[in-house]
Each structure stands twice: as structure tokens, then as C-alpha cells.
Amino acid sequence: MNWRVPLADIDFGPEEEAAVIGVLRSRWLSMGSVTQEFQQEFAAFTGAKHCLAVANGTAALHLACLALGAGPGDEVIVPSLTFVATANAVRYTGAVPVFADIESLDWLTISPAAIEACITERTRAILVMHYAGFACNMPAILEIARRHQLKVIEDAAHAIGSELEGRMLGTWGDIGCYSFFPNKNMTTGEGGMLATDDDALAERLRILRSHGMTSLSWDRHQGRASTYDVVDLGYNYRIDEMRSALGRVQLKKLSSNNQRRKHLTTLYRELLAELAPDLHIPFHERRGAPCYHIMPVLLPAGADRFRFMEGMKAEGVQTSIHYPPVHQFHIYQQDGFRGRNALTLTEEAAEREVTLPLYPTMQDEQVEWVARAAQNVLRAMGGSD
Ligand SMILES: Cc1ncc(COP(=O)(O)O)c(C=O)c1O
């Protein structure tokens, strides 16, 4: 479809093209010096001691769960208001995801109190997700984890460049996982990154990323190793050099692009408050410095979301839903992962949520167009006038 305002867009230019062509001409295509540079630059940016680039964000989550020892008989506490990969990654290990509710209809991240209510003797880890780039209550979550001796994984797919108390999201827990899928704040097409300060965990992750092998083709090419042993049941979750090259260029643009997202979000808030006051815009509280990954709004309770989204479509505006809750998916219901405790707030937020377009190349006039479209559509539905 030819949207007047698409949901998201990438910011690629001649620098990205040149970076990929440079790799192709170098004739070394997977996990070499470009990946090492990308990892070092991402580590310097986030402040993490170790960063390991991987094939995608889901692979990062899977490896994080494995490296922290999750397996059959274990439970990992997760939000349900997230992309399905967060919970799937737990299931790949044989562990059981246990869903905890969100904080409130204003702060849509996993609730520390709900986490605590889900803990049993089987709980091994807490896997949190910084929805839309807004921080979970990490001090409270780390305190719970310490008290119960649990590991903490951060799904920071939405939170590339978000900070809380001056510390980057993705570096608060034992392991942070980032995604560079095309709708993220920086992209490599497919791609992801692991971050940890723990030397032993970093080594375990490094080995699991490439078949459990003790050395890589790159090491052998460099003359650093002539053979290898296989010491773990690993995977091929490697990234290639073309993607790492894209990542290096995108990382350089990230801070200014996140600033632009902040400006657009502020403009949205002002315009929607005036033109569509019936919409609830979550994340009012001041908590850290978000990276403004997406622009979620909640429709008035009982409003027909399908009608709203169709109305926006007629105005040329693409919208989306973040997210249908994981515990309500057929495969999760069928396999019995229905959530142990009530997920009342998750279900209400998920029913009312609509995501409006947000991307750094978006123009101020496009934000105004979307806000006016929302006003028109709500008016036609009998709301905001
Ligand atoms: C919250 C969240 N977790 C995990 C993922 C999985 O990342 P990927 O698509 O890179 O595997 C995504 C995005 O796609 C996501 O939005």
C-alpha cells in the first residue's frame, strides 16, 4: 500500500551502501574484523563490558536463557504484553514462561509486585521487556532478583539507547538482548546483540553462538588456531559482516535519530492532547531517558479498535497493535501457558492499544496529519470533538 504516513521507515543512505560494498570487496563475509569493531563500538556505547553480535534478537534471547541455565523444570517470569519471541525464547530451552501483569494502564511494563507474586521454587530468572523504550522498574526488579537469587534478562529490543539513572537499558540485568530488525531504532535487516558484564557468561554465549566450538573460522584465518573442539550444544546464531557494517553506520546515527523521535513524540503529545483528548497516551511519569521506539496510545474503553484502524487507513495512516498478549495466542492456550495469575491490566491495555507512526525521517507535518486523522476518525466514531 502507498501510505501517506507509514508506521515505520528506515534511515539508510549512501553511508550504509558504501559500508556493505566495502565488506563485499573485502571478500570476508561472516564474523570477522567488522563484527569485532561493531561489538566494541556497541559496548562503548552501552557501557557493557562484553557485546556479542548475533543473527537476530530472538537468537540473543534464546542464548541468554540458555547461558543462565534455564531448562526443563525451570520457570522464567515474563510479560505477556510483548512480542511472542520474548516468551518463545524461554520455551526453546524447555523452561516454562510464567506471565506477570504490567504496572498500570499508564506504565505498560512488567510489574515488580506481579513478578514477586509469580515466584516459586522453580523460578530461575526474570525476563523483562522495556516496552516502547520505556524502562521497567529495574531497581525494584533487581532487588527482588537479589532477594530470591534469580537471574535477570532484559529484552531491550525496543530500548536501544534508552537510559535509566544514567545507565543504559540492557546493561542492568545479567544479560541484555537487542534486536536490529528493520522497525527498530537502528537496523541491520536481521540482527541482534547480547550485552553482559560477566566474563564467564560472555564466554559461554560466545561458544553457544557458534556450534559450541572453541575457535572460529576467523581465528583460523588469522592463524590463531588450527583446529577446534566442540564443548557445548551450540547453534549457528552468527551475524555476517554486511550486517555488522550496517550496524556500525546505524549506531553512529542512533543518538541524533533518537533525539528526533523525542521531538516527534513531544509534538504528538501536544497535538493529541488538543485534537484527540479521548486518547490516553501512556508513559506520563518521568522515568529515565527513553529512546521513543514506538508511539502507543490507548483508545477509550469500549471503542471499536478495528473501526479506528480502518478509519486511519482511509486517511492514509498505517497503525499497528503492540501487542496481542502472548498468553492469549492459540499455541500458548493450547499448550497450557495461560498465566498463573490474573493479567487484567495486560488484557485491558492490549485490547485498547493502537500504535501510531513514528520514525526519525518522519516530518512534523506528518505528525500533524496523523493527529488530525485521529481527531476525524474519533469524531466519526462519536468520540473526541
Ligand atoms: C520486544 C521484542 N522482543 C524480541 C524481538 C525479536 O527480535 P528479532 O526480530 O530480531 O528476532 C522483537 C522484534 O522483533 C521485539 O520487538
PDBQT file of the ligand as one rigid body, heavy atoms in Angstrom, charges set to zero:
ROOT
HETATM    1  C1  LIG A 401      10.141  -6.956  22.211  1.00  0.00    +0.000 C 
HETATM    2  C2  LIG A 401      10.835  -7.787  21.176  1.00  0.00    +0.000 A 
HETATM    3  N1  LIG A 401      11.492  -8.888  21.555  1.00  0.00    +0.000 NA
HETATM    4  C3  LIG A 401      12.133  -9.649  20.661  1.00  0.00    +0.000 A 
HETATM    5  C4  LIG A 401      12.131  -9.352  19.328  1.00  0.00    +0.000 A 
HETATM    6  C5  LIG A 401      12.789 -10.301  18.377  1.00  0.00    +0.000 C 
HETATM    7  O1  LIG A 401      13.796  -9.729  17.652  1.00  0.00    +0.000 OA
HETATM    8  P1  LIG A 401      14.153 -10.284  16.188  1.00  0.00    +0.000 P 
HETATM    9  O2  LIG A 401      13.046  -9.957  15.280  1.00  0.00    +0.000 OA
HETATM   10  O3  LIG A 401      15.423  -9.539  15.866  1.00  0.00    +0.000 OA
HETATM   11  O4  LIG A 401      14.396 -11.750  16.328  1.00  0.00    +0.000 OA
HETATM   12  C6  LIG A 401      11.456  -8.203  18.884  1.00  0.00    +0.000 A 
HETATM   13  C7  LIG A 401      11.410  -7.747  17.498  1.00  0.00    +0.000 C 
HETATM   14  O5  LIG A 401      11.262  -8.213  16.512  1.00  0.00    +0.000 OA
HETATM   15  C8  LIG A 401      10.773  -7.414  19.838  1.00  0.00    +0.000 A 
HETATM   16  O6  LIG A 401      10.087  -6.325  19.458  1.00  0.00    +0.000 OA
ENDROOT
TORSDOF 0
